[in-house]
């Protein structure tokens, strides 16, 4: 136990200082005004075989196994720009050898209209809306912050989260102990696009109107707004977590949850991967 305590303390120091844990890229988009409205992010290591997707033998069968990866966009709403609507559009794109870029999966958020829609390029080469819903951006007050997260776990599972709201539906909440041998409930939503999400080479983001991008973070990691103390970072991460708080947590996680509130829980609508 004497060895474990310093490790815990060190982790808390990192959480307080760096605003991400284990990320590959953490970009400040405020250094260039044009980046605050439109940014094209080349996904690192897509040209390295076996980095994001590798073959693994499981119970005498070979499977293609993916490494989960997350995209975090942080921004702030400002003053209106003439009559320009406030929108946020982000997506994964596949770039072929000829340089042609095609959509894989995107979300389009229209703050003025109060709605969102998720689109794919289907196998008939047509843009298809697969999900849509309503939301409130709280964008009319300058200085209000926003965040958009894409959690990409496997070839057909990618989840958009905007300000801790899941931009999807039709999934089942897990309410059992994950340490038991019962089967885990999986989400019914699948991204059946022409190209797999793990063939993505670029993550593109564009905003209009009041929405301004400030920071883009990527990796097999977690990230949160800069300046948060440890307890606030925990609250931020769990509010946007795919984990359901009814699942059994580790002793360390349970201890910190108790310190920030017993009723705290994650989104719980994604199932668990």
GIJOHU-V183372 format. One record per backbone hydrogen bond with DSSP energy under -0.5 kcal/mol. NH is the residue of the N-H (numbers start at 0). CO is the residue of the C=O. E is the energy in kcal/mol with one decimal. If there is no record, write none. Layout:
BEGIN
NH:CO:E, NH:CO:E
END
This chain:
BEGIN
4:0:-1.6, 5:1:-0.7, 6:2:-0.8, 7:3:-1.8, 8:4:-2.1, 9:5:-2.3, 10:6:-2.1, 11:7:-1.9, 12:8:-1.7, 13:9:-2.1, 14:10:-2.4, 15:11:-2.0, 16:12:-1.9, 17:13:-2.4, 18:14:-0.8, 20:221:-2.7, 23:217:-1.7, 24:217:-2.0, 26:215:-3.3, 28:26:-0.7, 28:213:-2.3, 29:213:-0.7, 30:27:-0.6, 31:28:-0.6, 34:31:-0.9, 35:31:-0.8, 35:32:-0.8, 36:33:-1.3, 37:33:-1.9, 38:204:-2.8, 40:38:-0.6, 40:202:-2.6, 41:39:-0.7, 42:200:-2.4, 45:42:-1.0, 47:44:-1.2, 48:46:-0.7, 49:52:-0.6, 50:47:-1.7, 53:64:-2.5, 55:62:-2.7, 57:55:-0.6, 57:60:-3.5, 60:57:-1.4, 62:55:-2.7, 64:53:-3.4, 64:62:-0.7, 66:51:-2.2, 67:65:-0.6, 68:151:-2.4, 69:218:-2.9, 70:149:-2.4, 71:216:-3.0, 72:147:-2.7, 73:214:-2.8, 74:145:-2.5, 75:211:-2.5, 76:143:-3.0, 77:209:-2.6, 81:79:-0.7, 83:80:-2.6, 86:84:-0.7, 86:207:-0.7, 87:108:-2.2, 88:205:-2.9, 89:106:-2.0, 90:203:-2.3, 91:104:-2.8, 92:201:-2.6, 93:101:-3.0, 94:92:-0.5, 95:93:-0.6, 95:99:-2.7, 98:95:-1.8, 101:93:-2.8, 103:91:-2.6, 104:91:-1.1, 105:118:-2.4, 106:89:-2.6, 107:116:-2.7, 108:87:-3.1, 109:107:-0.5, 109:114:-2.7, 110:85:-2.1, 110:108:-0.7, 111:85:-0.8, 113:109:-1.4, 114:109:-1.9, 115:132:-2.4, 116:107:-1.6, 117:130:-2.7, 118:105:-2.3, 119:127:-2.4, 120:103:-0.8, 121:119:-0.7, 121:125:-2.8, 124:121:-2.0, 127:119:-2.9, 129:117:-2.4, 129:127:-0.6, 130:117:-1.3, 132:115:-2.3, 134:113:-1.7, 141:139:-0.7, 142:76:-3.4, 143:140:-1.9, 145:74:-2.2, 147:72:-2.4, 148:160:-2.9, 149:70:-2.4, 150:158:-2.5, 151:68:-2.7, 151:149:-0.6, 152:150:-0.7, 152:156:-1.7, 153:156:-1.2, 156:153:-0.7, 157:155:-0.6, 158:150:-2.6, 160:148:-2.4, 161:164:-2.6, 162:146:-2.5, 162:160:-0.5, 164:161:-1.7, 165:163:-0.5, 166:159:-2.5, 167:165:-1.4, 177:175:-0.6, 179:176:-1.6, 187:169:-0.6, 190:155:-2.7, 191:189:-1.3, 192:190:-1.4, 193:120:-3.3, 196:154:-1.9, 198:195:-1.9, 199:196:-1.0, 200:92:-2.7, 201:92:-1.9, 202:40:-2.6, 203:90:-2.4, 203:201:-0.5, 204:38:-2.5, 205:88:-2.7, 206:36:-3.0, 207:86:-2.0, 210:207:-1.4, 211:75:-1.8, 212:35:-2.9, 213:73:-3.1, 214:73:-2.0, 215:26:-1.9, 216:71:-2.7, 217:24:-2.4, 218:69:-1.7, 220:218:-1.7, 221:20:-1.1, 223:18:-2.1, 227:224:-1.0, 232:228:-2.3, 233:229:-2.2, 234:230:-2.2, 235:231:-2.5, 236:232:-2.5, 237:233:-2.6, 238:234:-2.0, 239:235:-0.8, 239:236:-0.6, 240:237:-1.1, 246:243:-2.2, 253:249:-2.8, 254:250:-2.2, 255:251:-1.9, 256:252:-2.5, 257:253:-2.0, 258:254:-1.2, 259:255:-1.0, 259:256:-0.7, 260:256:-1.1, 263:260:-1.2, 266:240:-2.2, 267:240:-0.7, 271:184:-1.0
END
